[in-house]
Amino acid sequence: MDNRGYSQRIVEVNRSASDSLGVLLGRYCISRDISAIDMAEYFGVSKMTIYKWFTGKVEPRKHYREKITALLVSGGWTQ
C-alpha cells in the first residue's frame, strides 16, 4: 500500500496515537488510500487540520465528530 501521499511519519504517529475519533478517521483514510485533501474538502477544513486530527494533536469539534462518526459507521466513502 502506498498510503496515497501520506508521509511515513504521519502513518507512524497515527498508528501509535490513542484511539481518538480523529485518529480513527486517519486510520480509516490511510487504509483506504483516501487523501487528506479529499477529507479536508469533505469536512470544509484545512489539510493541516486533518493531519492534526489524524495524529491526535487536536480533537475534532462536536459538529465534525458527528460527521466523522457517520462516515466511519457507514463505511461508505465515495468521492
C-alpha positions as CSV (number, residue, x, y, z in Angstrom):
1,M,0.0,0.0,0.0
2,D,1.4,3.4,-1.0
3,N,-0.5,5.4,1.6
4,R,-1.6,7.9,-1.1
5,G,1.0,10.5,-0.3
6,Y,1.0,10.1,3.5
7,S,4.4,10.5,4.9
8,Q,5.9,7.7,6.9
9,R,5.9,10.0,9.9
10,I,2.1,10.6,9.7
11,V,1.4,6.9,9.3
12,E,3.6,6.0,12.3
13,V,2.2,8.8,14.5
14,N,-1.3,7.7,13.6
15,R,-0.6,4.1,14.4
16,S,0.9,4.9,17.8
17,A,-1.7,7.6,18.8
18,S,-4.5,6.9,21.2
19,D,-7.8,5.9,19.7
20,S,-9.5,9.3,19.5
21,L,-12.1,9.9,16.8
22,G,-9.7,11.9,14.6
23,V,-7.1,9.2,14.8
24,L,-9.7,6.5,13.9
25,L,-10.6,8.7,10.9
26,G,-6.9,8.8,10.0
27,R,-6.6,5.0,10.1
28,Y,-9.7,4.7,8.0
29,C,-8.4,7.1,5.4
30,I,-4.8,5.7,5.3
31,S,-6.1,2.1,5.0
32,R,-8.4,3.0,2.1
33,D,-6.0,5.4,0.4
34,I,-8.3,8.4,0.9
35,S,-6.3,11.6,0.6
36,A,-6.1,14.2,3.3
37,I,-7.1,16.8,0.6
38,D,-10.3,14.9,-0.1
39,M,-11.1,14.8,3.6
40,A,-10.3,18.5,4.1
41,E,-12.7,19.3,1.2
42,Y,-15.4,16.9,2.6
43,F,-15.3,18.5,6.1
44,G,-14.6,22.0,5.0
45,V,-11.4,22.4,6.9
46,S,-7.7,22.8,6.1
47,K,-5.4,19.9,5.2
48,M,-3.4,20.8,8.3
49,T,-6.5,20.4,10.5
50,I,-7.0,16.9,9.0
51,Y,-3.4,16.0,9.8
52,K,-3.8,17.2,13.4
53,W,-6.9,15.1,13.7
54,F,-5.1,12.1,12.3
55,T,-2.2,12.4,14.7
56,G,-4.3,13.1,17.8
57,K,-2.9,16.6,18.3
58,V,-6.4,18.2,18.0
59,E,-9.8,16.6,18.7
60,P,-12.4,17.5,16.2
61,R,-15.2,19.8,17.3
62,K,-18.7,18.3,18.0
63,H,-20.1,19.2,14.6
64,Y,-17.2,17.3,12.9
65,R,-17.3,14.4,15.4
66,E,-20.9,13.7,14.4
67,K,-20.0,13.7,10.7
68,I,-16.9,11.6,11.3
69,T,-18.9,9.1,13.3
70,A,-21.5,8.8,10.5
71,L,-18.7,8.3,7.9
72,L,-17.0,5.6,10.0
73,V,-20.2,3.8,10.8
74,S,-21.5,3.8,7.3
75,G,-18.1,2.9,5.8
76,G,-19.4,4.4,2.6
77,W,-16.8,6.9,1.5
78,T,-17.4,7.8,-2.1
79,Q,-15.9,10.8,-3.9
